[in-house]
Amino acid sequence: MASVTKDIGEIWSRLFDHRPFIQGEVSYFVREFEEKRGDREVERLFKILEYSTELEQSQIDRAEQLGDCHLPSLKANSDVALSMCERIIQREDKFKFDDKLAENRELRKKEWKRFINDMSDKCHKVDETFNKKEEELKEFYIDLERKLHINP
C-alpha cells in the first residue's frame, strides 16, 4: 500500500507540479533580460523622460500660442461650413425630390403598360393578317388546281 501511495504521489507531482519547468523558464527570462539587453531599457526610459521634459518646458507654450492664433479662424470656418450645410438642407426640403421621383415613376409605368398593350395589339393584328393571307393563298391554289384539273 505504501508503494501505491508513493507511486500516486509521484504521478501527481509529474502531472500537476510545474515548479521545475517554471523555475527554468523564469531563470531563462531573467538571464535574457539582464545579460543580453543590459541597460538599454533604462537608457530608453531616461531618453523618453528627457524628451517629455523638453516638450513640457518648450513646446507646450508654443502649442498654446499656435492654438490661440489659429483656433478662432478654424472656428469661424467651421461655423461658415455649418451654416452652408443648413442652407443646403433647407433647399432640399423645398424641392422634395421624392414626390417628383414617385410621379415620374408612375408616368413611366403607365407609358410602359401602354407600350406593352400596343405591342400586343400589333402582334395580334399581324397574326390575323398572316392567317388571312394564308387562307387566301390556300384558296387560290385550290382554285388553281381545280382550273387546271390537277387532282391530288
Protein Blocks (a to p, Z undefined) as FASTA:
>chain_A
ZZmmmmmmmmmmmmmmmklmmmmmmmmmmmmmmmmnmmmmmmmmmmmmmmmmmmmmmmmm
mmmmmmmmmmmmmmmmmmmmmmmmmmmmmmmmmnommlmmmmmmmmmmmmmmmmmmmmmm
mmmmmmmmmmmmmmmmmmmmmmmmmmnopaZZ
